[in-house]
Structure formats: C-alpha cells, structure tokens
Amino acid sequence: MDRNEVYKEIESMFGLVPGFFKLVPDSTLALEWGLFKKIQVEKGIIPEKYRELIGLGLSAVSKCKYCSFFHTEMAKLNGATEEEVEEAVHIAKNSAGWSTYLNGLQIDFVQFKEEIKAACEFVRTHQEVHA
C-alpha cells in the first residue's frame, strides 16, 4: 500500500488521518498502520474494552500522556465506565508500587514464585471445597 491508500483506509475508519500517522516515513507507514490496525482495531482474543484498560494501565505507569488519553478514550468508546477506568489506573499504580518495592529490596525471586504458587494452590483448593 502506498501512503495515499493507507490514508484512505485510515480516514474510512476514523473520519480523518491523525497527525501522528502523517509523521511516519513512507518506508514504514504501511507496516505501522497494519500493526496499529491489528492491535487497536481488529477483534482479538481479549475484548476491546479490556485491551484498552490494559493499555491505559501501561500508559499510566510509563507516564505517557498521549497514550493515557488515547487508551482512556478508546476504553470509553468500547463501553468502559469511569469506575473501570479509575480501577485500571489504580491496579497499575498498585502493581508499579509493589514492583518498585520488591525489586528495590531484591526479594529472592525463587522464593517469591514458590510462595505465590502455594498461595494460588491454597485458594484453588478452598474454592473447590466451598463451591
């Protein structure tokens, strides 16, 4: 696809060609658009709303205002509520905080994995008993 064909496809999906696509060099525009379309537009295994909430969490941790805005709007477009947006960001904050703490203290990773697996097995066993 040449640049004009890519632009026509983008415009047919969004009603305009966002400026950031206009910055992509000719040599990679079709590839970048194809990947963007595959990840952001086409259906995948994870439903769109949840993909966008994941993207929002990652964007919040990486502190990218562009991505945070994009994924918030796309999550809402795909049915996310304000409460779901807040929870996704709160989960990201919690995960980033624990990551900082565990990595900073250099917690033994083998022991960590064993404890998490044991805890999950305990929960599984008790869920089956109560079910």
N, C-alpha and C positions, 0 to 999 in steps of 0.2 A: 504494500500500500504506500502511495506517496503521501506527502503532507496534506494535500487537499482532500484526498479520500479519508484520511484519518480525521481531519477537521469536520468533514461532512458527517461521519459516524458519531463523533462526539456531540456535535450540535443536534443531531437527531435524537440523542439520548437526554441531553441536558438543556437544550434550547439556546446554548451558547458554547463557545470554546473558552474554558477558563484560561486566564493569562499564563498560569504556570505551565500549561501544555505548549504554549507558544514559545517558551524558552528552551524546550528540549531540542537538541540538534536533529537535523534531518536523518542522520545516520542511525539514531536510536529511537526516534519518535514512534514508529510502528511497534517496536518491541515494548517500549514503556507503556504505550496505550494498551497493547494486548495484555500485559501483566496487570495493569490497573483494572482493566475491564474484567479479567478473570477473577481477581481478588475482591474488588469492590462492587461489581455489578452483577456478575453471573451467580446463580444459585450454587451453594456449596453444601457440604455435609452439615456445617454449623449454620443455623438460621441467621439471616442477615442482622436482625436486632442484636443477637448475642455476639456476632463477629464485630459489630460496631462498638459494643460495650467493651469488648476486649481491646479493640484499637484505642478507645478512649482511655482505658486504664494505662495502657502502654504510653500513650501520648502524655498523660498527666505525669507519669514517672520521669519521662525523658524531658519534660518541661517544654514541649513544642506547642506554642500557642496556635499555630496553623493546624496541626494535626488534632489538637484538642477540640478546636472549633469544628473542624470537618467531621470528626467522629461523633461529636455530640449531635450535630445537625442530622447526620445520617442515621444515628441511633433513633432519634425522634421521628424521622421520616419513616423508619421501619417499626414504629409503634412503641418505642421506649418512653416511659414516663419520667418525669423529673425525679421521682424517688429512685427509679432504676439507674438513672444517670448518676445521682449522688452516691448510691451504693457501689456502683462500679468504681468510682473515684476513691471511695472510702476503702474498698478492698485493695486497690492499687497502693494506696498510702500505707495500709497495714502491711502488705507484702514487702514493699520497699523498706519500711522501717525494720521489720524482722530480718530482712536480708542484710541490711547495714549492721545490725546488732550481731547476728550470727557470724558474718564474715569478719567483722571487726574484732570479735573475740576469738576468731579462728577455732570455732567449735569443731570437734572431731566429726568429720563427715560420715565415717563408717558407723560410729555410734548413733549419730543423728538418724541415719537411714534405718538402722535396726529398731530404734525406738518408735519411729513413725510407722514402720511396718507392723510392729507389735500393737501399737495403739489402734491401727486400722483393723487388724485381725480381731482385737477385743470388741470393737464396735460392731463388726460384721457378726460375730458370734452372738452378741447380745441383741442385735436387731432380729436375728433369726429366732431366738428364744421368745421374744416379745411379739413377733409377727403372728 
